[in-house]
């Protein structure tokens, strides 16, 4: 998709909620690593409203945290 539109990947930011990250965390982690390898920025919205804690941030390697 990125290549089809001649859009540099580092200009994209994918925003996910905490709940989405925690669903099937292992497969989500794999997919997020692939996106990071493409230089896509990742942000978490609504962090702290669910059941995760700060230790998860290290696993997911996000660029921004929103509340």
mmCIF file of the N, C-alpha and C atoms, coordinates in Angstrom:
data_MODEL
# 
_entry.id   MODEL 
# 
loop_
_atom_site.group_PDB 
_atom_site.id 
_atom_site.type_symbol 
_atom_site.label_atom_id 
_atom_site.label_alt_id 
_atom_site.label_comp_id 
_atom_site.label_asym_id 
_atom_site.label_entity_id 
_atom_site.label_seq_id 
_atom_site.pdbx_PDB_ins_code 
_atom_site.Cartn_x 
_atom_site.Cartn_y 
_atom_site.Cartn_z 
_atom_site.occupancy 
_atom_site.B_iso_or_equiv 
_atom_site.pdbx_formal_charge 
_atom_site.auth_seq_id 
_atom_site.auth_comp_id 
_atom_site.auth_asym_id 
_atom_site.auth_atom_id 
_atom_site.pdbx_PDB_model_num 
ATOM 1   N N  . UNK A 1 1  ? 0.817  -1.185  0.000  1.00 0.00 ? 1  UNK A N  1 
ATOM 2   C CA . UNK A 1 1  ? 0.000  0.000   0.000  1.00 0.00 ? 1  UNK A CA 1 
ATOM 3   C C  . UNK A 1 1  ? 0.864  1.253   0.000  1.00 0.00 ? 1  UNK A C  1 
ATOM 4   N N  . UNK A 1 2  ? 1.876  1.291   0.817  1.00 0.00 ? 2  UNK A N  1 
ATOM 5   C CA . UNK A 1 2  ? 2.726  2.466   0.899  1.00 0.00 ? 2  UNK A CA 1 
ATOM 6   C C  . UNK A 1 2  ? 3.409  2.714   -0.438 1.00 0.00 ? 2  UNK A C  1 
ATOM 7   N N  . UNK A 1 3  ? 3.931  1.650   -1.021 1.00 0.00 ? 3  UNK A N  1 
ATOM 8   C CA . UNK A 1 3  ? 4.619  1.789   -2.297 1.00 0.00 ? 3  UNK A CA 1 
ATOM 9   C C  . UNK A 1 3  ? 3.672  2.204   -3.415 1.00 0.00 ? 3  UNK A C  1 
ATOM 10  N N  . UNK A 1 4  ? 2.438  1.754   -3.366 1.00 0.00 ? 4  UNK A N  1 
ATOM 11  C CA . UNK A 1 4  ? 1.462  2.100   -4.399 1.00 0.00 ? 4  UNK A CA 1 
ATOM 12  C C  . UNK A 1 4  ? 1.168  3.596   -4.442 1.00 0.00 ? 4  UNK A C  1 
ATOM 13  N N  . UNK A 1 5  ? 1.392  4.281   -3.332 1.00 0.00 ? 5  UNK A N  1 
ATOM 14  C CA . UNK A 1 5  ? 1.066  5.701   -3.239 1.00 0.00 ? 5  UNK A CA 1 
ATOM 15  C C  . UNK A 1 5  ? 2.310  6.582   -3.120 1.00 0.00 ? 5  UNK A C  1 
ATOM 16  N N  . UNK A 1 6  ? 3.473  5.991   -3.256 1.00 0.00 ? 6  UNK A N  1 
ATOM 17  C CA . UNK A 1 6  ? 4.734  6.728   -3.134 1.00 0.00 ? 6  UNK A CA 1 
ATOM 18  C C  . UNK A 1 6  ? 4.794  7.548   -1.855 1.00 0.00 ? 6  UNK A C  1 
ATOM 19  N N  . UNK A 1 7  ? 4.355  6.953   -0.782 1.00 0.00 ? 7  UNK A N  1 
ATOM 20  C CA . UNK A 1 7  ? 4.330  7.613   0.513  1.00 0.00 ? 7  UNK A CA 1 
ATOM 21  C C  . UNK A 1 7  ? 5.436  7.043   1.387  1.00 0.00 ? 7  UNK A C  1 
ATOM 22  N N  . UNK A 1 8  ? 6.325  7.893   1.885  1.00 0.00 ? 8  UNK A N  1 
ATOM 23  C CA . UNK A 1 8  ? 7.379  7.386   2.769  1.00 0.00 ? 8  UNK A CA 1 
ATOM 24  C C  . UNK A 1 8  ? 6.773  6.810   4.051  1.00 0.00 ? 8  UNK A C  1 
ATOM 25  N N  . UNK A 1 9  ? 7.180  5.637   4.428  1.00 0.00 ? 9  UNK A N  1 
ATOM 26  C CA . UNK A 1 9  ? 6.606  4.971   5.597  1.00 0.00 ? 9  UNK A CA 1 
ATOM 27  C C  . UNK A 1 9  ? 6.795  5.775   6.871  1.00 0.00 ? 9  UNK A C  1 
ATOM 28  N N  . UNK A 1 10 ? 7.886  6.518   6.968  1.00 0.00 ? 10 UNK A N  1 
ATOM 29  C CA . UNK A 1 10 ? 8.135  7.266   8.201  1.00 0.00 ? 10 UNK A CA 1 
ATOM 30  C C  . UNK A 1 10 ? 7.206  8.471   8.365  1.00 0.00 ? 10 UNK A C  1 
ATOM 31  N N  . UNK A 1 11 ? 6.344  8.717   7.402  1.00 0.00 ? 11 UNK A N  1 
ATOM 32  C CA . UNK A 1 11 ? 5.352  9.790   7.545  1.00 0.00 ? 11 UNK A CA 1 
ATOM 33  C C  . UNK A 1 11 ? 4.025  9.249   8.092  1.00 0.00 ? 11 UNK A C  1 
ATOM 34  N N  . UNK A 1 12 ? 3.950  7.944   8.298  1.00 0.00 ? 12 UNK A N  1 
ATOM 35  C CA . UNK A 1 12 ? 2.727  7.338   8.809  1.00 0.00 ? 12 UNK A CA 1 
ATOM 36  C C  . UNK A 1 12 ? 2.823  7.088   10.304 1.00 0.00 ? 12 UNK A C  1 
ATOM 37  N N  . UNK A 1 13 ? 1.690  7.229   10.969 1.00 0.00 ? 13 UNK A N  1 
ATOM 38  C CA . UNK A 1 13 ? 1.609  6.895   12.382 1.00 0.00 ? 13 UNK A CA 1 
ATOM 39  C C  . UNK A 1 13 ? 0.371  6.031   12.586 1.00 0.00 ? 13 UNK A C  1 
ATOM 40  N N  . UNK A 1 14 ? 0.576  4.868   13.148 1.00 0.00 ? 14 UNK A N  1 
ATOM 41  C CA . UNK A 1 14 ? -0.511 3.955   13.442 1.00 0.00 ? 14 UNK A CA 1 
ATOM 42  C C  . UNK A 1 14 ? -0.874 4.110   14.906 1.00 0.00 ? 14 UNK A C  1 
ATOM 43  N N  . UNK A 1 15 ? -2.141 4.427   15.165 1.00 0.00 ? 15 UNK A N  1 
ATOM 44  C CA . UNK A 1 15 ? -2.600 4.619   16.529 1.00 0.00 ? 15 UNK A CA 1 
ATOM 45  C C  . UNK A 1 15 ? -3.487 3.450   16.932 1.00 0.00 ? 15 UNK A C  1 
ATOM 46  N N  . UNK A 1 16 ? -3.110 2.805   18.021 1.00 0.00 ? 16 UNK A N  1 
ATOM 47  C CA . UNK A 1 16 ? -3.846 1.661   18.536 1.00 0.00 ? 16 UNK A CA 1 
ATOM 48  C C  . UNK A 1 16 ? -4.293 1.944   19.960 1.00 0.00 ? 16 UNK A C  1 
ATOM 49  N N  . UNK A 1 17 ? -5.389 1.345   20.355 1.00 0.00 ? 17 UNK A N  1 
ATOM 50  C CA . UNK A 1 17 ? -5.799 1.468   21.747 1.00 0.00 ? 17 UNK A CA 1 
ATOM 51  C C  . UNK A 1 17 ? -5.126 0.375   22.566 1.00 0.00 ? 17 UNK A C  1 
ATOM 52  N N  . UNK A 1 18 ? -5.102 0.600   23.854 1.00 0.00 ? 18 UNK A N  1 
ATOM 53  C CA . UNK A 1 18 ? -4.513 -0.379  24.764 1.00 0.00 ? 18 UNK A CA 1 
ATOM 54  C C  . UNK A 1 18 ? -5.207 -1.733  24.617 1.00 0.00 ? 18 UNK A C  1 
ATOM 55  N N  . UNK A 1 19 ? -6.509 -1.729  24.476 1.00 0.00 ? 19 UNK A N  1 
ATOM 56  C CA . UNK A 1 19 ? -7.259 -2.972  24.347 1.00 0.00 ? 19 UNK A CA 1 
ATOM 57  C C  . UNK A 1 19 ? -6.858 -3.779  23.134 1.00 0.00 ? 19 UNK A C  1 
ATOM 58  N N  . UNK A 1 20 ? -6.620 -3.103  22.016 1.00 0.00 ? 20 UNK A N  1 
ATOM 59  C CA . UNK A 1 20 ? -6.200 -3.797  20.793 1.00 0.00 ? 20 UNK A CA 1 
ATOM 60  C C  . UNK A 1 20 ? -4.832 -4.435  20.993 1.00 0.00 ? 20 UNK A C  1 
ATOM 61  N N  . UNK A 1 21 ? -3.943 -3.727  21.659 1.00 0.00 ? 21 UNK A N  1 
ATOM 62  C CA . UNK A 1 21 ? -2.605 -4.279  21.896 1.00 0.00 ? 21 UNK A CA 1 
ATOM 63  C C  . UNK A 1 21 ? -2.643 -5.527  22.764 1.00 0.00 ? 21 UNK A C  1 
ATOM 64  N N  . UNK A 1 22 ? -3.543 -5.543  23.733 1.00 0.00 ? 22 UNK A N  1 
ATOM 65  C CA . UNK A 1 22 ? -3.580 -6.647  24.670 1.00 0.00 ? 22 UNK A CA 1 
ATOM 66  C C  . UNK A 1 22 ? -4.302 -7.873  24.113 1.00 0.00 ? 22 UNK A C  1 
ATOM 67  N N  . UNK A 1 23 ? -5.117 -7.702  23.085 1.00 0.00 ? 23 UNK A N  1 
ATOM 68  C CA . UNK A 1 23 ? -5.766 -8.856  22.467 1.00 0.00 ? 23 UNK A CA 1 
ATOM 69  C C  . UNK A 1 23 ? -4.717 -9.607  21.654 1.00 0.00 ? 23 UNK A C  1 
ATOM 70  N N  . UNK A 1 24 ? -4.565 -10.869 21.914 1.00 0.00 ? 24 UNK A N  1 
ATOM 71  C CA . UNK A 1 24 ? -3.587 -11.685 21.198 1.00 0.00 ? 24 UNK A CA 1 
ATOM 72  C C  . UNK A 1 24 ? -2.228 -10.973 21.153 1.00 0.00 ? 24 UNK A C  1 
ATOM 73  N N  . UNK A 1 25 ? -1.726 -10.642 22.314 1.00 0.00 ? 25 UNK A N  1 
ATOM 74  C CA . UNK A 1 25 ? -0.529 -9.814  22.444 1.00 0.00 ? 25 UNK A CA 1 
ATOM 75  C C  . UNK A 1 25 ? 0.669  -10.351 21.667 1.00 0.00 ? 25 UNK A C  1 
ATOM 76  N N  . UNK A 1 26 ? 0.870  -11.650 21.637 1.00 0.00 ? 26 UNK A N  1 
ATOM 77  C CA . UNK A 1 26 ? 2.039  -12.194 20.948 1.00 0.00 ? 26 UNK A CA 1 
ATOM 78  C C  . UNK A 1 26 ? 1.973  -11.976 19.440 1.00 0.00 ? 26 UNK A C  1 
ATOM 79  N N  . UNK A 1 27 ? 0.825  -12.220 18.837 1.00 0.00 ? 27 UNK A N  1 
ATOM 80  C CA . UNK A 1 27 ? 0.715  -11.997 17.389 1.00 0.00 ? 27 UNK A CA 1 
ATOM 81  C C  . UNK A 1 27 ? 0.709  -10.507 17.066 1.00 0.00 ? 27 UNK A C  1 
ATOM 82  N N  . UNK A 1 28 ? 0.137  -9.712  17.956 1.00 0.00 ? 28 UNK A N  1 
ATOM 83  C CA . UNK A 1 28 ? 0.164  -8.259  17.766 1.00 0.00 ? 28 UNK A CA 1 
ATOM 84  C C  . UNK A 1 28 ? 1.594  -7.755  17.816 1.00 0.00 ? 28 UNK A C  1 
ATOM 85  N N  . UNK A 1 29 ? 2.367  -8.275  18.746 1.00 0.00 ? 29 UNK A N  1 
ATOM 86  C CA . UNK A 1 29 ? 3.767  -7.880  18.877 1.00 0.00 ? 29 UNK A CA 1 
ATOM 87  C C  . UNK A 1 29 ? 4.543  -8.168  17.601 1.00 0.00 ? 29 UNK A C  1 
ATOM 88  N N  . UNK A 1 30 ? 4.325  -9.321  17.010 1.00 0.00 ? 30 UNK A N  1 
ATOM 89  C CA . UNK A 1 30 ? 4.990  -9.681  15.758 1.00 0.00 ? 30 UNK A CA 1 
ATOM 90  C C  . UNK A 1 30 ? 4.628  -8.695  14.649 1.00 0.00 ? 30 UNK A C  1 
ATOM 91  N N  . UNK A 1 31 ? 3.364  -8.372  14.530 1.00 0.00 ? 31 UNK A N  1 
ATOM 92  C CA . UNK A 1 31 ? 2.918  -7.442  13.491 1.00 0.00 ? 31 UNK A CA 1 
ATOM 93  C C  . UNK A 1 31 ? 3.472  -6.045  13.723 1.00 0.00 ? 31 UNK A C  1 
ATOM 94  N N  . UNK A 1 32 ? 3.511  -5.614  14.973 1.00 0.00 ? 32 UNK A N  1 
ATOM 95  C CA . UNK A 1 32 ? 4.045  -4.285  15.269 1.00 0.00 ? 32 UNK A CA 1 
ATOM 96  C C  . UNK A 1 32 ? 5.536  -4.195  14.970 1.00 0.00 ? 32 UNK A C  1 
ATOM 97  N N  . UNK A 1 33 ? 6.261  -5.266  15.214 1.00 0.00 ? 33 UNK A N  1 
ATOM 98  C CA . UNK A 1 33 ? 7.692  -5.287  14.878 1.00 0.00 ? 33 UNK A CA 1 
ATOM 99  C C  . UNK A 1 33 ? 7.894  -5.136  13.370 1.00 0.00 ? 33 UNK A C  1 
ATOM 100 N N  . UNK A 1 34 ? 7.025  -5.755  12.596 1.00 0.00 ? 34 UNK A N  1 
ATOM 101 C CA . UNK A 1 34 ? 7.100  -5.625  11.133 1.00 0.00 ? 34 UNK A CA 1 
ATOM 102 C C  . UNK A 1 34 ? 6.839  -4.177  10.709 1.00 0.00 ? 34 UNK A C  1 
ATOM 103 N N  . UNK A 1 35 ? 5.863  -3.543  11.331 1.00 0.00 ? 35 UNK A N  1 
ATOM 104 C CA . UNK A 1 35 ? 5.558  -2.147  11.011 1.00 0.00 ? 35 UNK A CA 1 
ATOM 105 C C  . UNK A 1 35 ? 6.719  -1.236  11.408 1.00 0.00 ? 35 UNK A C  1 
ATOM 106 N N  . UNK A 1 36 ? 7.308  -1.470  12.588 1.00 0.00 ? 36 UNK A N  1 
ATOM 107 C CA . UNK A 1 36 ? 8.456  -0.673  13.031 1.00 0.00 ? 36 UNK A CA 1 
ATOM 108 C C  . UNK A 1 36 ? 9.637  -0.849  12.079 1.00 0.00 ? 36 UNK A C  1 
ATOM 109 N N  . UNK A 1 37 ? 9.824  -2.044  11.565 1.00 0.00 ? 37 UNK A N  1 
ATOM 110 C CA . UNK A 1 37 ? 10.912 -2.294  10.616 1.00 0.00 ? 37 UNK A CA 1 
ATOM 111 C C  . UNK A 1 37 ? 10.720 -1.498  9.332  1.00 0.00 ? 37 UNK A C  1 
ATOM 112 N N  . UNK A 1 38 ? 9.472  -1.133  9.056  1.00 0.00 ? 38 UNK A N  1 
ATOM 113 C CA . UNK A 1 38 ? 9.165  -0.316  7.878  1.00 0.00 ? 38 UNK A CA 1 
ATOM 114 C C  . UNK A 1 38 ? 9.216  1.180   8.203  1.00 0.00 ? 38 UNK A C  1 
ATOM 115 N N  . UNK A 1 39 ? 9.599  1.531   9.430  1.00 0.00 ? 39 UNK A N  1 
ATOM 116 C CA . UNK A 1 39 ? 9.711  2.913   9.915  1.00 0.00 ? 39 UNK A CA 1 
ATOM 117 C C  . UNK A 1 39 ? 8.367  3.595   10.157 1.00 0.00 ? 39 UNK A C  1 
ATOM 118 N N  . UNK A 1 40 ? 7.324  2.819   10.344 1.00 0.00 ? 40 UNK A N  1 
ATOM 119 C CA . UNK A 1 40 ? 6.018  3.386   10.685 1.00 0.00 ? 40 UNK A CA 1 
ATOM 120 C C  . UNK A 1 40 ? 5.995  3.646   12.185 1.00 0.00 ? 40 UNK A C  1 
ATOM 121 N N  . UNK A 1 41 ? 5.562  4.858   12.575 1.00 0.00 ? 41 UNK A N  1 
ATOM 122 C CA . UNK A 1 41 ? 5.483  5.201   13.987 1.00 0.00 ? 41 UNK A CA 1 
ATOM 123 C C  . UNK A 1 41 ? 4.241  4.579   14.605 1.00 0.00 ? 41 UNK A C  1 
ATOM 124 N N  . UNK A 1 42 ? 4.372  4.199   15.873 1.00 0.00 ? 42 UNK A N  1 
ATOM 125 C CA . UNK A 1 42 ? 3.274  3.562   16.588 1.00 0.00 ? 42 UNK A CA 1 
ATOM 126 C C  . UNK A 1 42 ? 2.929  4.379   17.827 1.00 0.00 ? 42 UNK A C  1 
ATOM 127 N N  . UNK A 1 43 ? 1.638  4.596   18.038 1.00 0.00 ? 43 UNK A N  1 
ATOM 128 C CA . UNK A 1 43 ? 1.205  5.276   19.250 1.00 0.00 ? 43 UNK A CA 1 
ATOM 129 C C  . UNK A 1 43 ? 0.084  4.481   19.905 1.00 0.00 ? 43 UNK A C  1 
ATOM 130 N N  . UNK A 1 44 ? 0.005  4.608   21.230 1.00 0.00 ? 44 UNK A N  1 
ATOM 131 C CA . UNK A 1 44 ? -1.042 3.945   21.997 1.00 0.00 ? 44 UNK A CA 1 
ATOM 132 C C  . UNK A 1 44 ? -1.968 5.021   22.540 1.00 0.00 ? 44 UNK A C  1 
ATOM 133 N N  . UNK A 1 45 ? -3.256 4.846   22.296 1.00 0.00 ? 45 UNK A N  1 
ATOM 134 C CA . UNK A 1 45 ? -4.264 5.752   22.840 1.00 0.00 ? 45 UNK A CA 1 
ATOM 135 C C  . UNK A 1 45 ? -4.973 5.053   23.985 1.00 0.00 ? 45 UNK A C  1 
ATOM 136 N N  . UNK A 1 46 ? -5.458 5.816   24.922 1.00 0.00 ? 46 UNK A N  1 
ATOM 137 C CA . UNK A 1 46 ? -6.190 5.293   26.084 1.00 0.00 ? 46 UNK A CA 1 
ATOM 138 C C  . UNK A 1 46 ? -5.335 4.392   26.960 1.00 0.00 ? 46 UNK A C  1 
ATOM 139 N N  . UNK A 1 47 ? -4.027 4.597   26.968 1.00 0.00 ? 47 UNK A N  1 
ATOM 140 C CA . UNK A 1 47 ? -3.174 3.760   27.811 1.00 0.00 ? 47 UNK A CA 1 
ATOM 141 C C  . UNK A 1 47 ? -3.476 4.045   29.274 1.00 0.00 ? 47 UNK A C  1 
ATOM 142 N N  . UNK A 1 48 ? -3.555 3.001   30.066 1.00 0.00 ? 48 UNK A N  1 
ATOM 143 C CA . UNK A 1 48 ? -3.829 3.136   31.492 1.00 0.00 ? 48 UNK A CA 1 
ATOM 144 C C  . UNK A 1 48 ? -5.299 3.028   31.828 1.00 0.00 ? 48 UNK A C  1 
ATOM 145 N N  . UNK A 1 49 ? -6.157 2.933   30.824 1.00 0.00 ? 49 UNK A N  1 
ATOM 146 C CA . UNK A 1 49 ? -7.589 2.799   31.088 1.00 0.00 ? 49 UNK A CA 1 
ATOM 147 C C  . UNK A 1 49 ? -7.998 1.344   31.220 1.00 0.00 ? 49 UNK A C  1 
ATOM 148 N N  . UNK A 1 50 ? -7.109 0.448   30.856 1.00 0.00 ? 50 UNK A N  1 
ATOM 149 C CA . UNK A 1 50 ? -7.432 -0.987  30.894 1.00 0.00 ? 50 UNK A CA 1 
ATOM 150 C C  . UNK A 1 50 ? -6.604 -1.704  31.924 1.00 0.00 ? 50 UNK A C  1 
ATOM 151 N N  . UNK A 1 51 ? -6.058 -2.829  31.523 1.00 0.00 ? 51 UNK A N  1 
ATOM 152 C CA . UNK A 1 51 ? -5.423 -3.736  32.470 1.00 0.00 ? 51 UNK A CA 1 
ATOM 153 C C  . UNK A 1 51 ? -3.930 -3.893  32.244 1.00 0.00 ? 51 UNK A C  1 
ATOM 154 N N  . UNK A 1 52 ? -3.320 -3.086  31.416 1.00 0.00 ? 52 UNK A N  1 
ATOM 155 C CA . UNK A 1 52 ? -1.888 -3.241  31.174 1.00 0.00 ? 52 UNK A CA 1 
ATOM 156 C C  . UNK A 1 52 ? -1.087 -2.334  32.107 1.00 0.00 ? 52 UNK A C  1 
ATOM 157 N N  . UNK A 1 53 ? 0.210  -2.481  32.056 1.00 0.00 ? 53 UNK A N  1 
ATOM 158 C CA . UNK A 1 53 ? 1.068  -1.633  32.873 1.00 0.00 ? 53 UNK A CA 1 
ATOM 159 C C  . UNK A 1 53 ? 2.265  -1.188  32.046 1.00 0.00 ? 53 UNK A C  1 
ATOM 160 N N  . UNK A 1 54 ? 3.126  -0.406  32.661 1.00 0.00 ? 54 UNK A N  1 
ATOM 161 C CA . UNK A 1 54 ? 4.252  0.181   31.925 1.00 0.00 ? 54 UNK A CA 1 
ATOM 162 C C  . UNK A 1 54 ? 5.217  -0.849  31.365 1.00 0.00 ? 54 UNK A C  1 
ATOM 163 N N  . UNK A 1 55 ? 5.282  -2.028  31.946 1.00 0.00 ? 55 UNK A N  1 
ATOM 164 C CA . UNK A 1 55 ? 6.213  -3.031  31.423 1.00 0.00 ? 55 UNK A CA 1 
ATOM 165 C C  . UNK A 1 55 ? 5.844  -3.448  29.999 1.00 0.00 ? 55 UNK A C  1 
ATOM 166 N N  . UNK A 1 56 ? 4.578  -3.311  29.619 1.00 0.00 ? 56 UNK A N  1 
ATOM 167 C CA . UNK A 1 56 ? 4.168  -3.658  28.264 1.00 0.00 ? 56 UNK A CA 1 
ATOM 168 C C  . UNK A 1 56 ? 4.720  -2.682  27.239 1.00 0.00 ? 56 UNK A C  1 
ATOM 169 N N  . UNK A 1 57 ? 4.979  -1.466  27.648 1.00 0.00 ? 57 UNK A N  1 
ATOM 170 C CA . UNK A 1 57 ? 5.489  -0.480  26.698 1.00 0.00 ? 57 UNK A CA 1 
ATOM 171 C C  . UNK A 1 57 ? 6.831  -0.911  26.127 1.00 0.00 ? 57 UNK A C  1 
ATOM 172 N N  . UNK A 1 58 ? 7.657  -1.519  26.931 1.00 0.00 ? 58 UNK A N  1 
ATOM 173 C CA . UNK A 1 58 ? 8.952  -2.004  26.443 1.00 0.00 ? 58 UNK A CA 1 
ATOM 174 C C  . UNK A 1 58 ? 8.770  -3.104  25.412 1.00 0.00 ? 58 UNK A C  1 
ATOM 175 N N  . UNK A 1 59 ? 7.795  -3.951  25.609 1.00 0.00 ? 59 UNK A N  1 
ATOM 176 C CA . UNK A 1 59 ? 7.555  -5.050  24.661 1.00 0.00 ? 59 UNK A CA 1 
ATOM 177 C C  . UNK A 1 59 ? 7.096  -4.528  23.309 1.00 0.00 ? 59 UNK A C  1 
ATOM 178 N N  . UNK A 1 60 ? 6.231  -3.517  23.320 1.00 0.00 ? 60 UNK A N  1 
ATOM 179 C CA . UNK A 1 60 ? 5.621  -3.067  22.080 1.00 0.00 ? 60 UNK A CA 1 
ATOM 180 C C  . UNK A 1 60 ? 6.392  -1.971  21.365 1.00 0.00 ? 60 UNK A C  1 
ATOM 181 N N  . UNK A 1 61 ? 7.373  -1.380  22.003 1.00 0.00 ? 61 UNK A N  1 
ATOM 182 C CA . UNK A 1 61 ? 8.244  -0.394  21.354 1.00 0.00 ? 61 UNK A CA 1 
ATOM 183 C C  . UNK A 1 61 ? 7.456  0.691   20.628 1.00 0.00 ? 61 UNK A C  1 
ATOM 184 N N  . UNK A 1 62 ? 6.607  1.384   21.380 1.00 0.00 ? 62 UNK A N  1 
ATOM 185 C CA . UNK A 1 62 ? 5.796  2.443   20.788 1.00 0.00 ? 62 UNK A CA 1 
ATOM 186 C C  . UNK A 1 62 ? 6.548  3.768   20.796 1.00 0.00 ? 62 UNK A C  1 
ATOM 187 N N  . UNK A 1 63 ? 6.123  4.673   19.930 1.00 0.00 ? 63 UNK A N  1 
ATOM 188 C CA . UNK A 1 63 ? 6.760  5.980   19.829 1.00 0.00 ? 63 UNK A CA 1 
ATOM 189 C C  . UNK A 1 63 ? 6.058  7.043   20.673 1.00 0.00 ? 63 UNK A C  1 
ATOM 190 N N  . UNK A 1 64 ? 4.742  6.892   20.841 1.00 0.00 ? 64 UNK A N  1 
ATOM 191 C CA . UNK A 1 64 ? 3.963  7.885   21.581 1.00 0.00 ? 64 UNK A CA 1 
ATOM 192 C C  . UNK A 1 64 ? 2.920  7.205   22.448 1.00 0.00 ? 64 UNK A C  1 
ATOM 193 N N  . UNK A 1 65 ? 2.615  7.847   23.562 1.00 0.00 ? 65 UNK A N  1 
ATOM 194 C CA . UNK A 1 65 ? 1.545  7.391   24.443 1.00 0.00 ? 65 UNK A CA 1 
ATOM 195 C C  . UNK A 1 65 ? 0.554  8.532   24.583 1.00 0.00 ? 65 UNK A C  1 
ATOM 196 N N  . UNK A 1 66 ? -0.707 8.230   24.355 1.00 0.00 ? 66 UNK A N  1 
ATOM 197 C CA . UNK A 1 66 ? -1.764 9.222   24.509 1.00 0.00 ? 66 UNK A CA 1 
ATOM 198 C C  . UNK A 1 66 ? -2.679 8.751   25.610 1.00 0.00 ? 66 UNK A C  1 
ATOM 199 N N  . UNK A 1 67 ? -3.362 9.714   26.242 1.00 0.00 ? 67 UNK A N  1 
ATOM 200 C CA . UNK A 1 67 ? -4.301 9.301   27.283 1.00 0.00 ? 67 UNK A CA 1 
ATOM 201 C C  . UNK A 1 67 ? -5.688 9.808   27.016 1.00 0.00 ? 67 UNK A C  1 
# 
